[in-house]
């Protein structure tokens, strides 16, 4: 079956991660993506290790299903080629510094003049307007600026970044959703439009219940490790041979959990009768649970919890993820 975006043409002037990941989603859905690269070295991620047969694994993980063209945008002939491509494109997406493409003559107003139906998307670190519009921003910088690093890691320990480039990836999905929505709008109204997606705004949106809690209660959240500030027990615990994640998301699951581990006395303990009480008394409860979990292996606990219908998970590394039967089954 052809992809939903088959027949759509995308002119891609992005690099690194957020923009290329967005356009890869468009390509996976059938769009023809033409990736514009710098002539001498291409997208900077072509030089990022690790390499497989002298090719960057990083680059190819986010640029499949695309065609590349090398253009010197400092040369007027390169700009003319961009305009020619844009005239027949449905989407143009870029991640240059604020104002750079306007100065080259290929900003939104320039492209709209030759193709009024264009969906033009700009990706940036902090947005195209405001006091930080000219500030460059990679994923780790915006993890720090956007609050993510302040709640990542263990309490009392130095800040750490999330293991994946979540800021870039979230921005990419926001851009993808915006582009597809704009294409639907164009189909209904005949109007093209200008879109923005920024790393920072993706983080503000993602902080959802943390920011709403601050706005309503004035509470500034601290690092939470693997736990959940609103539900307990809901975190990683050590077994006799490793770690696993437990997710007791409500009082019904708490009852199932207590029965599964043979501790019905905990179900009757006043301090743990409701989720709110368990959150308030999590330190004492964790001490009890850790003693319980130290008596069996990971596989024994996961099997027991699965049988009881209590959410849990091994803490897989990437090799285990790649070889996982569920991942393989879902292709």
Residue pairs with C-beta under 8 A, 6 or more apart in sequence:
2 30
3 28
3 29
3 30
3 31
4 29
4 30
5 26
5 29
5 30
5 31
5 180
5 183
6 30
6 31
7 30
8 26
8 30
8 31
8 32
8 90
8 91
8 183
9 31
9 32
9 34
9 88
9 89
9 90
9 91
10 23
10 26
10 27
10 31
10 32
10 33
10 34
10 89
10 90
10 91
10 92
10 93
11 34
11 36
11 82
11 85
11 86
11 89
11 91
11 92
11 93
12 19
12 20
12 23
12 33
12 34
12 35
12 36
12 66
12 93
13 19
13 36
13 82
13 92
13 93
13 94
13 95
13 96
13 101
14 20
14 22
14 23
14 93
14 94
14 95
14 123
15 37
15 43
15 44
15 45
15 95
16 43
16 44
16 45
16 95
16 138
16 168
17 45
17 62
17 139
17 165
17 168
17 169
17 172
18 95
18 123
18 139
18 168
18 169
18 171
18 172
18 175
18 197
18 199
19 93
19 94
19 95
19 123
19 172
19 175
20 35
20 43
20 45
20 62
20 63
21 62
21 168
21 169
21 172
22 93
22 121
22 123
22 171
22 172
22 173
22 175
22 176
22 179
22 197
23 33
23 35
23 66
23 93
24 33
24 62
24 63
24 64
24 65
24 66
25 172
25 173
25 176
26 33
26 91
26 176
26 179
27 33
27 64
27 65
27 66
28 64
28 65
31 90
31 91
32 67
33 65
33 66
33 67
34 66
34 67
34 68
34 69
34 85
34 89
35 43
35 63
35 66
35 67
35 68
35 69
36 68
36 69
36 70
36 71
36 73
36 82
37 43
37 68
37 69
37 70
37 71
38 70
38 72
39 70
39 71
39 72
41 47
42 68
42 70
43 59
43 63
45 56
45 58
45 59
45 62
46 56
46 59
47 56
48 56
48 58
48 59
49 56
49 58
50 56
50 57
50 58
51 57
69 81
71 78
71 81
71 82
72 78
73 79
73 82
73 104
73 106
79 104
79 105
79 106
82 106
83 105
83 106
83 110
83 111
83 114
86 92
86 106
86 111
86 114
86 115
86 118
87 114
87 115
88 115
89 115
89 118
90 117
90 118
90 119
90 183
91 118
91 119
91 120
91 121
91 179
91 183
92 111
92 118
92 119
92 120
92 121
93 120
93 121
93 122
93 123
93 175
93 179
94 101
94 121
94 122
94 123
95 122
95 123
95 124
97 134
97 136
98 124
98 128
98 133
98 134
99 107
99 134
101 107
102 109
102 110
108 120
108 122
108 194
111 118
111 120
112 118
112 120
112 192
112 194
115 192
116 192
117 186
117 190
117 191
117 192
118 192
119 179
119 182
119 183
119 186
119 192
119 193
119 195
120 192
120 193
120 194
120 195
121 175
121 178
121 179
121 194
121 195
121 196
121 197
122 128
122 194
122 195
122 196
122 197
123 171
123 172
123 175
123 196
123 197
123 198
124 133
124 137
124 196
124 198
124 199
125 132
125 135
125 136
125 137
125 138
125 141
125 142
125 198
125 199
125 200
126 132
126 133
126 135
126 137
126 142
126 145
126 198
126 199
126 200
127 133
127 196
127 198
127 200
127 201
128 196
128 198
132 200
137 145
137 199
137 200
139 161
139 165
139 166
139 167
139 168
139 199
140 161
140 167
142 167
142 199
142 200
142 203
143 149
143 152
143 161
143 162
143 166
143 167
143 203
144 159
144 161
145 200
145 203
146 167
146 199
146 200
146 202
146 203
146 204
146 207
147 203
147 207
147 210
148 161
148 162
148 166
148 167
148 203
148 206
148 207
149 159
149 160
149 161
150 159
150 221
150 222
150 223
151 210
151 221
151 222
151 223
151 224
152 159
152 160
152 161
152 162
152 223
153 159
153 160
153 223
153 225
154 223
154 225
155 222
155 223
155 224
155 225
156 223
157 223
159 223
167 199
167 202
167 203
168 199
170 202
170 203
170 205
170 206
171 197
171 198
171 199
171 201
171 202
172 197
174 197
174 201
174 202
174 205
175 195
175 197
178 195
178 197
179 195
182 192
182 193
182 195
185 191
185 193
186 192
186 193
204 211
209 230
210 221
213 219
213 221
214 220
214 221
221 229
225 235
225 236
226 235
226 236
226 245
227 234
227 235
227 282
228 234
228 235
229 279
230 279
231 247
231 248
231 249
231 250
231 275
231 279
232 248
232 275
232 278
232 279
232 282
232 285
233 246
233 248
233 257
233 278
233 282
233 285
233 286
233 289
234 246
234 247
234 248
234 249
235 245
235 246
235 286
236 243
236 244
236 245
236 246
236 315
237 243
237 244
237 245
237 246
237 289
237 290
237 293
238 290
238 293
238 294
239 293
239 294
239 296
239 297
239 298
239 300
239 301
240 294
240 295
240 296
240 297
241 297
241 298
242 297
242 298
242 315
243 298
243 315
244 298
244 301
244 302
244 312
244 313
244 314
244 315
245 312
245 313
245 314
245 315
246 257
246 289
246 305
246 310
246 311
246 312
247 253
247 310
247 311
247 312
247 313
248 254
248 257
248 310
248 311
249 311
250 275
251 273
251 274
251 275
253 309
253 310
253 311
254 267
254 272
254 275
254 278
255 267
256 308
256 309
256 310
257 305
257 308
257 310
258 264
258 266
258 267
259 267
259 308
260 304
260 305
260 307
260 308
260 310
261 292
261 304
263 292
266 272
266 285
266 288
267 273
270 277
271 277
271 278
271 280
271 281
271 284
271 285
272 278
272 281
272 285
278 285
293 301
296 304
298 314
301 312
302 312
302 313
302 314
305 311
305 312
306 312
314 320
316 324
321 327
